[in-house]
Amino acid sequence: MAERRNGRTLLLGVGAAAIGAVLYLSRGATRDKDAVTYPPLDVPKPLGEDVWTVDSGPISAMGMQLPIRMTVLRLTGGGLILHSPTQYTPALAAALSELGTIRHLVAPSMAHWTFLADWQAAYPDATTWAVPVLRDRAQVRSANLRIDSDLGEAAPSAWAADIEQGLITGAGGFQEAWFFHKRGRTLVLTDLVENLDPQKLGPVTASLMRATMATGGTTALHARAALRPQAAQARAEVDRMLALAPEAVVFAHGDIFRGRGTEQLRTAFAWLKSPSPG
């Protein structure tokens, strides 16, 4: 068993090194940002009742150009939640002010926090929420990012009337909070599902994303590996999501599930019901 684990670790290390080498060799290639992303960019676009998306980017992840998305949720009374905030611009802030008052900034996963500081500076009275593991990240501590409250397994009183909430924890520091906006019938995820369009990516990035299953409207392989050790808890959280019957499912990277959200979500997490490692 130990030999098998060591062999698997070696293969993962070799695979990571190979990916790094390919990305290094292709580092000069760039694409027009509109080709990679989902324009119009940095403007709120209505998705459901009191739900908007803001597409932005591209961001650079290990040398790859990827689209990124923020979701805006309006609460009873007009307060706004910015989920996984993207880059701040005065024009975007002005557009959001027409929708409501920004009350909450949410970092829903270990990776989605890098644009928070600019929003905190612009809205110092907004409360910043983050998954608990984010406090332990050296990069977050060195950036002196302010985190006011931790996201838990249930919605806080600040938005419990409007939003259902859960928390999925895996190995290697993986943690993601999910949100279901009741009026908008919209489930908001971050990296639990990825649905990148390979036609919008550069050829090297598209190949890598296909290989990691990040283009299939499902959980990418790196996230699956993190969730497998806590599969029972992850399955329970997915069952909670499905029971809410979302009409739309939003995530940070790729095409949104629209209209058949529950059906597509069930398909996206079918791997979690299987005993196989894939």
C-alpha positions as CSV (number, residue, x, y, z in Angstrom):
1,M,0.0,0.0,0.0
2,A,2.8,2.4,0.9
3,E,4.5,1.6,-2.4
4,R,1.3,2.4,-4.2
5,R,1.0,5.7,-2.4
6,N,4.6,6.6,-3.1
7,G,4.2,5.7,-6.7
8,R,1.1,7.8,-7.0
9,T,2.9,10.8,-5.3
10,L,5.8,10.4,-7.8
11,L,3.4,10.3,-10.8
12,L,1.7,13.5,-9.5
13,G,5.0,15.2,-9.0
14,V,6.2,14.2,-12.5
15,G,2.9,15.4,-13.9
16,A,3.1,18.7,-12.2
17,A,6.6,19.2,-13.4
18,A,5.6,18.4,-17.0
19,I,2.7,20.9,-16.8
20,G,5.1,23.5,-15.4
21,A,7.5,22.9,-18.2
22,V,4.9,23.1,-20.9
23,L,3.6,26.4,-19.4
24,Y,7.1,27.8,-19.2
25,L,7.7,27.0,-22.8
26,S,4.4,28.6,-23.9
27,R,4.6,31.6,-21.5
28,G,4.8,34.2,-24.3
29,A,1.4,33.3,-25.8
30,T,-1.4,35.6,-25.0
31,R,-5.0,36.0,-26.3
32,D,-7.3,38.9,-26.6
33,K,-9.2,39.2,-23.3
34,D,-12.6,39.2,-24.9
35,A,-11.7,35.9,-26.6
36,V,-10.9,34.3,-23.2
37,T,-13.6,35.8,-21.1
38,Y,-17.4,36.4,-21.3
39,P,-18.0,40.1,-22.3
40,P,-19.3,42.6,-21.5
41,L,-16.7,42.7,-18.7
42,D,-16.8,44.4,-15.3
43,V,-20.5,45.2,-15.5
44,P,-23.4,43.5,-13.6
45,K,-25.5,41.2,-15.8
46,P,-28.9,40.0,-14.5
47,L,-29.3,36.2,-14.0
48,G,-32.2,35.8,-11.7
49,E,-34.3,37.8,-9.3
50,D,-31.9,39.8,-7.2
51,V,-28.9,38.0,-8.7
52,W,-26.3,39.4,-11.1
53,T,-23.0,38.1,-12.4
54,V,-19.9,40.2,-13.2
55,D,-17.5,38.6,-15.7
56,S,-13.9,39.8,-15.6
57,G,-10.4,38.8,-16.3
58,P,-8.6,37.1,-17.7
59,I,-6.5,36.2,-14.7
60,S,-3.2,34.4,-14.9
61,A,-3.1,31.0,-13.1
62,M,0.3,29.2,-13.4
63,G,0.8,31.1,-16.7
64,M,-2.6,30.2,-18.0
65,Q,-5.2,32.9,-19.0
66,L,-8.6,32.1,-17.5
67,P,-11.9,33.9,-17.2
68,I,-13.2,34.8,-13.7
69,R,-16.6,35.7,-12.4
70,M,-18.1,37.5,-9.4
71,T,-21.7,37.0,-8.3
72,V,-23.8,39.7,-6.7
73,L,-26.7,38.8,-4.4
74,R,-29.2,41.3,-3.2
75,L,-30.7,40.8,0.3
76,T,-34.1,41.9,1.6
77,G,-33.7,45.6,2.4
78,G,-31.3,46.2,-0.5
79,G,-27.9,45.1,0.9
80,L,-25.5,43.5,-1.6
81,I,-23.2,40.5,-1.1
82,L,-20.2,40.4,-3.5
83,H,-19.3,36.8,-3.8
84,S,-15.7,36.2,-5.0
85,P,-15.0,39.8,-5.8
86,T,-13.3,40.5,-9.1
87,Q,-11.2,43.6,-9.9
88,Y,-12.5,46.9,-8.6
89,T,-13.2,49.7,-11.0
90,P,-15.0,53.0,-10.2
91,A,-17.4,52.3,-13.1
92,L,-18.4,48.9,-11.7
93,A,-18.8,50.4,-8.2
94,A,-21.1,53.0,-9.6
95,A,-23.2,50.4,-11.4
96,L,-23.5,48.3,-8.3
97,S,-24.6,51.3,-6.3
98,E,-27.7,51.5,-8.5
99,L,-28.6,47.9,-7.4
100,G,-28.1,48.4,-3.6
101,T,-25.6,49.0,-0.9
102,I,-22.5,46.8,-0.7
103,R,-22.7,45.3,2.8
104,H,-20.7,42.0,2.5
105,L,-17.5,40.9,0.8
106,V,-17.2,37.1,0.5
107,A,-14.0,35.1,-0.1
108,P,-15.7,31.7,-0.6
109,S,-12.6,29.5,-1.1
110,M,-8.9,29.4,-0.3
111,A,-7.9,30.9,-3.7
112,H,-10.6,33.6,-4.3
113,W,-9.5,36.6,-2.2
114,T,-6.9,38.5,-4.2
115,F,-9.1,41.4,-5.2
116,L,-10.6,41.9,-1.8
117,A,-8.3,44.7,-0.6
118,D,-9.4,47.2,-3.2
119,W,-13.0,46.6,-2.3
120,Q,-12.3,46.9,1.4
121,A,-10.6,50.2,0.7
122,A,-13.6,51.5,-1.3
123,Y,-16.2,50.1,1.2
124,P,-14.6,50.1,4.7
125,D,-17.9,49.5,6.4
126,A,-18.6,46.3,4.5
127,T,-18.1,43.1,6.4
128,T,-15.5,40.7,5.0
129,W,-16.3,37.0,5.3
130,A,-14.0,34.1,4.4
131,V,-13.7,30.3,4.7
132,P,-11.8,29.5,7.9
133,V,-8.7,28.1,6.2
134,L,-8.0,31.4,4.5
135,R,-6.7,32.9,7.8
136,D,-3.9,30.4,7.8
137,R,-2.5,31.2,4.3
138,A,0.9,32.9,4.5
139,Q,0.0,35.0,1.5
140,V,-3.1,36.3,3.2
141,R,-1.2,37.1,6.5
142,S,1.6,38.9,4.6
143,A,-1.0,40.9,2.6
144,N,-2.5,42.1,6.0
145,L,-6.0,41.3,4.6
146,R,-8.7,42.0,7.0
147,I,-11.1,39.1,7.7
148,D,-14.0,40.0,9.9
149,S,-15.9,36.7,10.2
150,D,-15.6,33.1,9.1
151,L,-18.1,31.4,6.9
152,G,-19.6,28.3,8.5
153,E,-21.9,25.4,7.7
154,A,-25.0,27.5,8.1
155,A,-26.0,31.0,7.0
156,P,-25.4,33.7,9.5
157,S,-28.3,35.9,10.7
158,A,-27.0,38.6,8.3
159,W,-28.5,36.8,5.3
160,A,-30.2,33.6,6.6
161,A,-33.6,34.9,5.5
162,D,-32.5,35.1,1.9
163,I,-29.7,32.5,1.5
164,E,-29.0,28.9,2.3
165,Q,-25.4,28.1,2.9
166,G,-23.0,25.2,3.4
167,L,-19.3,24.4,3.7
168,I,-17.3,21.6,2.1
169,T,-13.9,20.7,3.4
170,G,-11.3,18.4,1.8
171,A,-7.7,17.5,2.1
172,G,-4.7,19.8,1.5
173,G,-6.5,22.9,2.8
174,F,-9.4,22.7,0.3
175,Q,-12.5,24.5,1.6
176,E,-15.4,26.1,-0.2
177,A,-18.6,27.7,1.0
178,W,-21.7,27.4,-1.2
179,F,-24.7,29.7,-1.3
180,F,-28.3,29.3,-2.6
181,H,-30.2,32.5,-3.2
182,K,-33.8,31.6,-2.5
183,R,-35.6,34.3,-4.6
184,G,-33.3,33.9,-7.5
185,R,-33.3,30.1,-7.3
186,T,-29.6,30.3,-7.9
187,L,-26.8,28.2,-6.5
188,V,-23.4,29.9,-6.3
189,L,-20.2,27.8,-6.3
190,T,-16.6,28.7,-6.9
191,D,-14.3,25.9,-7.9
192,L,-16.4,22.8,-7.0
193,V,-17.5,22.8,-10.6
194,E,-15.6,24.2,-13.6
195,N,-17.0,24.5,-17.1
196,L,-14.4,26.3,-19.2
197,D,-14.9,26.5,-22.9
198,P,-11.8,25.2,-24.6
199,Q,-12.6,27.3,-27.7
200,K,-12.0,30.4,-25.6
201,L,-8.6,29.2,-24.3
202,G,-5.1,29.1,-25.9
203,P,-4.2,25.7,-27.3
204,V,-1.9,24.7,-24.4
205,T,-4.3,25.9,-21.8
206,A,-7.2,24.1,-23.5
207,S,-5.3,20.8,-23.6
208,L,-4.4,21.1,-19.9
209,M,-7.9,22.0,-18.9
210,R,-9.4,19.1,-20.9
211,A,-6.9,16.7,-19.3
212,T,-7.9,17.9,-15.8
213,M,-11.6,17.7,-16.6
214,A,-12.1,21.5,-16.1
215,T,-13.9,21.8,-19.4
216,G,-16.7,19.3,-18.8
217,G,-19.0,21.0,-16.4
218,T,-17.9,18.8,-13.5
219,T,-15.3,18.8,-10.7
220,A,-11.7,19.1,-11.9
221,L,-9.3,16.3,-11.0
222,H,-7.3,18.3,-8.4
223,A,-10.5,19.1,-6.5
224,R,-11.7,15.5,-6.7
225,A,-8.4,14.4,-5.2
226,A,-8.9,16.8,-2.3
227,L,-12.5,15.8,-1.7
228,R,-12.1,12.0,-1.9
229,P,-10.8,11.7,1.7
230,Q,-14.0,13.5,2.9
231,A,-16.3,12.0,0.3
232,A,-19.2,11.3,2.8
233,Q,-19.3,14.9,3.9
234,A,-19.1,16.2,0.4
235,R,-21.9,13.9,-0.8
236,A,-24.1,15.2,2.1
237,E,-23.5,18.8,1.0
238,V,-24.3,18.0,-2.6
239,D,-27.5,16.3,-1.6
240,R,-28.4,19.5,0.3
241,M,-27.8,21.5,-2.9
242,L,-29.9,19.2,-5.0
243,A,-32.8,19.3,-2.6
244,L,-32.9,23.0,-3.1
245,A,-33.6,22.5,-6.8
246,P,-31.6,25.4,-8.2
247,E,-32.6,26.7,-11.6
248,A,-29.2,28.2,-12.3
249,V,-25.8,27.3,-11.0
250,V,-22.9,29.8,-11.2
251,F,-19.2,29.2,-10.7
252,A,-16.1,31.2,-11.0
253,H,-14.7,29.8,-14.2
254,G,-16.7,28.9,-17.3
255,D,-20.2,28.7,-18.7
256,I,-23.2,29.0,-16.2
257,F,-25.7,26.2,-15.9
258,R,-29.0,28.0,-16.9
259,G,-32.5,26.6,-16.7
260,R,-31.7,23.0,-16.0
261,G,-29.5,23.7,-13.0
262,T,-30.6,20.8,-10.8
263,E,-30.2,18.2,-13.6
264,Q,-26.8,19.6,-14.6
265,L,-25.6,19.8,-11.0
266,R,-26.5,16.1,-10.5
267,T,-24.5,15.2,-13.6
268,A,-21.6,17.3,-12.5
269,F,-21.3,15.5,-9.2
270,A,-22.1,12.0,-10.4
271,W,-18.4,11.1,-9.9
272,L,-18.9,11.6,-6.1
273,K,-21.3,8.7,-6.0
274,S,-18.8,6.3,-7.6
275,P,-16.2,4.3,-5.7
276,S,-13.7,4.8,-8.4
277,P,-10.9,7.4,-8.0
278,G,-11.7,9.2,-11.2
